[in-house]
Amino acid sequence: MNRNRSNTLIAFVATCLFLVPTQFVAQTGISYYPSLNKSYVHNNIVGITEAANTEIYLIGKASTEDYSKSIPYFGRYDKKGEPLMHKFFEDFPIWDLKNLVITAGQSIKLYGTTYDKNKYNPFYLKINPLGRVESKSPTASVYNTILSDISPKENFVAAAHTKIGENKKYNIIVHKIDANDEVYVWSTPIATEVNEEATKVIVCSDNTILVLGKEYRNNMRTYTPIVYKISSAGKVMWRVGITVPPNFFTQDIVQFDRSTYVYMCSYGKEYLGTSETRLIQLSSAGSATKANTIPNINTNGLLLLENKKVLLYGSNLAILSGRVVTRAKYAIVGKNLEMEYQRELGSKDAPDVLMPQKIATALPSTSDFSSAIILSDGRIALAGKVYMPANPQNPNPRGSDRFNVPMLVILDKYGKGL
């Protein structure tokens, strides 16, 4: 057994030792995957999905030690979190990577943005499950254009682009794309008098589209959140601004039911050195109907669970041994947006539990959840990164052997199991 796989299994078993039912041990836990590529040592997971054969696919933005160059990463894992294949696409440098889509023919498309010759271009790379490249996007943008986000549906993809025009003005463009052949069904430019940048897009049950963005003010120094609703035919139905502190970190939205959405916005509390997340329930017309604030979590995204519960995933800032440490965290709120459960990775979780106690105390790992899905068997899979030693059982005491590596956490259908 090679060292990488051994580290993964040790981390997984160490997390699951406290779970009594034997069958349950193989189904939930924490897995991490260090030392996958000697040249691209950092790997920030940005997307997760499940294939028809129940394999879990992860994609990540893999970077050199100094972050001067980044490339796409694709990994296949079984339903226990065991790695099946890792693939790095060194011939395709990227500026950013956003998400992945499985086509009707079971090909995988990785979507992101490239930066070449002082120009940003939307990008996709089409591969098969073995990691062989089938096609790539042409370079066709006239203006600097960033792929801000994509959201897959059964037979199409909604994409939000941010175009930077000749006058340096930011505008949002929304597209409906046939992912099988990358044909644009329609495109809707959203022209406004202010600078606006897209950050998130989701497709609702009736095929309408919600686009989250930033409205910039004060010569691009400050920004506040906005939400657009686009009809299934590409018409702008409404636009609302959200009242939260300016210069927020992240935002996301889920469809709660046919006539209600739950919006979140995460921001810092500078005077306390902490972060919190504002949850707002919106009507089908975009009006706020209720709200709640969840403290001590910098949320990256939302996942709708059974019984109208919502899972928030991201991280929390903690002070350990005088150091500011980011710990992966998730929380579950009920239908009235009230907190029901929360769990933060800590010293008793892998990889820290495997380190010598002195080093784990002085130099604990840092981690963050960046993506989540509900698996076909009802379990919840959270993906992200953990900044950790290549070998946690024999770490460098100065921390020089630490890099961001993929992390996969599998929970039961109730959001527990760790």
Secondary structure, DSSP 8 states (H G I E B T S, - for coil): --HHHHHHHHHHHHHHTT--SHHHHTTSEEEE---S-SS--EEEEEEEEE-TTS-EEEEEEEE-TTSS-EEEEEEEE-TTS-EEEEEE-TTS--SEEEEEEE-TTS-EEEEEEEEETTEEEEEEEEE-TT--EEEE-----SSEEEEEEEEE-SS-EEEEEEEE-TT--EEEEEEEEETTTTEEEEEEEE--SS-EEEEEEEE-TTS-EEEEEEEEETTTTEEEEEEEEE-TTS-EEEEEE--S-SS-SEEEEEEEETTEEEEEEEEEETTTTEEEEEEEEEETTS-EEEEEEEES-EEEEEEE-GGG-EEEEEEEEEEETTEEEEEEEEEEE-TTS-EEEEEE--TTSTTGGGS-HHHHHHS--EEEEEEEEE-TTS-EEEEEEEEEESSTTS--TTSTTEEEEEEEEEE-TTS---
